[in-house]
């Protein structure tokens, strides 16, 4: 998925496939995938955006500022 937006509360992702609301997901920055820790989020919203899906995700725990910046 691609990060469209980030905040201390969560991420907005553009994904190829829909995910149901309430589903827990682990994410990490792609560029740092071997080094960055997995971050737990929950899908709060999912809406179709053309042929893809916009996922509104909430962090379970706000990541460090350095990790948050790595999400685009």
C-alpha positions in Angstrom: 0.0 0.0 0.0 1.0 3.6 -0.5 0.8 6.2 2.3 -1.4 9.1 1.3 -1.3 10.8 4.7 0.1 10.3 8.2 -0.5 11.8 11.6 0.2 11.0 15.2 -3.1 9.2 15.2 -2.7 7.0 12.2 -2.2 6.5 8.4 -4.3 6.9 5.3 -3.2 4.1 2.9 -4.1 3.5 -0.8 -4.3 -0.3 -1.3 -5.1 -2.7 -4.1 -7.6 -4.7 -2.1 -10.3 -3.7 0.5 -10.0 -4.6 4.1 -12.9 -4.7 6.5 -13.3 -2.1 9.2 -12.0 -3.3 12.6 -9.3 -5.6 11.2 -5.9 -5.3 12.9 -3.0 -4.9 10.5 0.8 -4.7 10.9 2.6 -2.1 8.7 6.1 -0.8 8.3 7.9 1.6 5.9 8.9 -0.2 2.7 12.2 1.6 2.2 13.3 0.6 5.7 11.5 -2.8 5.7 14.5 -4.8 7.0 15.2 -2.4 9.8 12.0 -0.7 10.8 9.7 -2.4 13.3 6.2 -3.5 12.5 3.6 -1.1 13.7 0.1 -2.2 14.7 -2.9 -0.3 13.3 -6.6 -1.0 13.0 -8.6 -0.3 9.8 -11.2 2.3 10.8 -12.6 3.0 7.3 -12.3 1.6 3.8 -13.7 3.3 0.7 -13.3 2.7 -3.0 -11.0 5.2 -4.8 -11.1 4.4 -8.5 -9.7 0.9 -8.9 -8.1 1.0 -5.5 -9.1 1.4 -1.8 -8.4 4.2 0.7 -7.9 2.8 4.1 -8.1 5.0 7.2 -6.0 3.3 9.9 -5.5 4.1 13.5 -2.3 3.4 15.4 -2.6 1.1 18.5 0.2 3.1 20.0 1.7 6.3 18.5 5.1 5.4 17.0 8.2 7.5 17.6 8.6 10.6 15.6 11.5 9.1 13.6 9.5 6.0 12.7 6.4 8.2 11.8 8.5 10.2 9.4 9.6 7.0 7.6 5.9 6.5 6.5 6.3 9.0 3.6 
